[in-house]
């Protein structure tokens, strides 16, 4: 774990390395954002979590400030991917989302060097992900009644 100056502690771990309380906090935060805030009824826990790496920004004891999931290549996409990206309501607007994406990219580049990174992004976040070097590679498609696009960041991309 490492601290940044915003008081968020960053961790990358497998689900089995996290306590039951930490796992509950993650799934609760994801459900709050994806199901409740976005009013989207879907199977949020999709069977990929046990084999994924999880990047969590802890804003206190078992308080999720930001989160994303890293899925290995060949499971969801050909490339390794970032997904389930959230910043919780109390931590929005302070840069936690930007730090989260930078942390996710850093971990992915360490785990899967020389591979492109893919994200299935909500379309309204195209400019945000574009600022990290992701480029749109699909037309808009509906996923759970929300407009999405696939974006790829080439291997070896520099800011």
C-alpha positions as CSV (number, residue, x, y, z in Angstrom):
1,X,0.0,0.0,0.0
2,X,1.1,3.6,-0.5
3,X,-0.4,6.9,0.6
4,X,-1.0,9.8,-1.6
5,X,-1.4,13.4,-0.4
6,X,-5.2,13.1,-0.7
7,X,-5.4,10.7,2.3
8,X,-6.3,7.7,0.1
9,X,-4.3,4.5,0.6
10,X,-3.9,2.5,-2.6
11,X,-3.8,-1.3,-2.7
12,X,-3.7,-3.9,-5.5
13,X,-4.7,-7.3,-4.3
14,X,-6.4,-10.6,-5.2
15,X,-9.8,-11.0,-3.6
16,X,-8.5,-13.8,-1.4
17,X,-5.9,-11.4,0.1
18,X,-8.7,-9.1,1.4
19,X,-10.6,-9.5,4.6
20,X,-14.3,-10.3,4.4
21,X,-15.1,-6.7,5.6
22,X,-12.9,-5.3,2.7
23,X,-14.6,-7.6,0.2
24,X,-18.0,-6.5,1.5
25,X,-17.0,-2.8,1.2
26,X,-15.9,-3.3,-2.4
27,X,-19.1,-5.1,-3.5
28,X,-21.2,-2.7,-1.6
29,X,-19.5,0.3,-3.3
30,X,-19.8,-1.2,-6.7
31,X,-23.5,-2.0,-6.2
32,X,-24.1,1.6,-4.9
33,X,-22.6,3.1,-8.0
34,X,-23.6,0.7,-10.8
35,X,-27.0,-0.5,-9.5
36,X,-28.4,2.3,-7.3
37,X,-26.9,5.5,-8.6
38,X,-27.1,4.5,-12.3
39,X,-30.5,2.8,-11.7
40,X,-29.3,-0.2,-13.7
41,X,-30.5,-3.7,-12.8
42,X,-27.9,-6.2,-13.9
43,X,-25.8,-9.0,-12.5
44,X,-23.0,-6.8,-11.0
45,X,-21.0,-9.8,-9.6
46,X,-20.3,-11.5,-12.9
47,X,-18.0,-14.3,-12.0
48,X,-14.8,-12.6,-12.9
49,X,-13.8,-11.3,-9.5
50,X,-12.1,-14.4,-8.1
51,X,-9.6,-14.4,-11.0
52,X,-9.0,-10.7,-11.1
53,X,-6.7,-8.2,-9.4
54,X,-8.4,-5.4,-7.6
55,X,-7.1,-1.9,-7.2
56,X,-8.7,-0.1,-4.3
57,X,-8.3,3.4,-3.0
58,X,-9.2,3.2,0.7
59,X,-10.5,6.4,2.2
60,X,-10.5,5.0,5.7
61,X,-11.0,1.7,7.5
62,X,-13.0,-0.4,4.9
63,X,-14.2,2.8,3.2
64,X,-13.9,2.5,-0.6
65,X,-12.9,5.8,-2.2
66,X,-12.2,4.4,-5.7
67,X,-11.9,1.0,-7.2
68,X,-11.2,-0.9,-10.4
69,X,-10.7,-4.5,-11.5
70,X,-7.9,-5.8,-13.6
71,X,-8.9,-8.8,-15.8
72,X,-6.1,-10.9,-17.4
73,X,-5.8,-11.2,-21.2
74,X,-8.0,-13.7,-22.9
75,X,-10.8,-13.7,-20.3
76,X,-13.0,-10.8,-21.1
77,X,-11.0,-9.3,-24.0
78,X,-7.9,-10.4,-26.0
79,X,-6.0,-7.7,-24.1
80,X,-5.7,-7.3,-20.3
81,X,-8.4,-4.9,-19.2
82,X,-9.6,-2.4,-16.7
83,X,-13.2,-2.6,-15.6
84,X,-15.8,-1.9,-12.9
85,X,-14.2,1.5,-12.5
86,X,-15.8,3.6,-9.7
87,X,-15.2,6.6,-7.5
88,X,-17.6,6.7,-4.7
89,X,-19.8,9.8,-4.1
90,X,-17.8,11.3,-1.2
91,X,-14.5,11.1,-3.0
92,X,-15.5,12.6,-6.4
93,X,-14.1,15.8,-7.7
94,X,-10.8,15.5,-5.9
95,X,-8.7,13.6,-8.4
96,X,-9.2,10.1,-7.0
97,X,-10.5,8.9,-10.3
98,X,-7.5,10.1,-12.2
99,X,-5.2,8.5,-9.6
100,X,-7.2,5.3,-9.8
101,X,-6.7,5.0,-13.6
102,X,-3.0,5.8,-13.3
103,X,-2.6,3.1,-10.6
104,X,-4.5,0.6,-12.7
105,X,-2.3,1.3,-15.7
106,X,0.8,1.1,-13.6
107,X,-0.2,-2.3,-12.2
108,X,-1.3,-3.6,-15.6
109,X,2.0,-2.5,-17.2
110,X,3.9,-4.4,-14.5
111,X,1.8,-7.5,-14.8
112,X,1.5,-7.6,-18.6
113,X,4.4,-5.7,-20.1
114,X,4.3,-4.9,-23.8
115,X,0.5,-5.5,-24.1
116,X,-2.2,-3.1,-25.0
117,X,-4.9,-2.3,-22.4
118,X,-8.6,-2.4,-23.2
119,X,-11.5,-0.9,-21.4
120,X,-15.3,-1.1,-22.1
121,X,-16.1,2.5,-21.1
122,X,-19.3,4.3,-20.6
123,X,-19.4,6.6,-23.7
124,X,-19.6,9.8,-21.8
125,X,-16.2,9.1,-20.3
126,X,-14.4,9.0,-23.7
127,X,-12.5,12.2,-23.2
128,X,-11.5,11.2,-19.6
129,X,-10.0,7.9,-20.7
130,X,-8.6,9.6,-23.8
131,X,-6.4,11.7,-21.5
132,X,-4.7,8.5,-20.5
133,X,-3.9,7.5,-24.0
134,X,-6.9,5.3,-24.7
135,X,-8.4,5.6,-28.2
136,X,-11.9,4.5,-29.2
137,X,-12.0,1.3,-31.3
138,X,-15.7,0.6,-31.5
139,X,-18.9,2.3,-32.3
140,X,-21.3,3.1,-29.4
141,X,-23.1,0.0,-28.2
142,X,-25.6,-0.6,-25.4
143,X,-24.6,-2.6,-22.4
144,X,-27.3,-2.8,-19.7
145,X,-29.1,0.1,-21.4
146,X,-26.0,2.4,-21.0
147,X,-24.0,3.7,-24.0
148,X,-20.5,2.1,-24.1
149,X,-17.5,2.2,-26.3
150,X,-14.4,0.0,-26.3
151,X,-11.1,1.9,-26.0
152,X,-7.5,0.6,-26.2
153,X,-4.3,2.1,-24.9
154,X,-1.3,0.8,-26.9
155,X,1.6,-0.9,-25.2
156,X,4.4,1.4,-24.4
157,X,2.2,4.5,-24.5
158,X,3.8,7.5,-22.8
159,X,1.9,10.4,-21.4
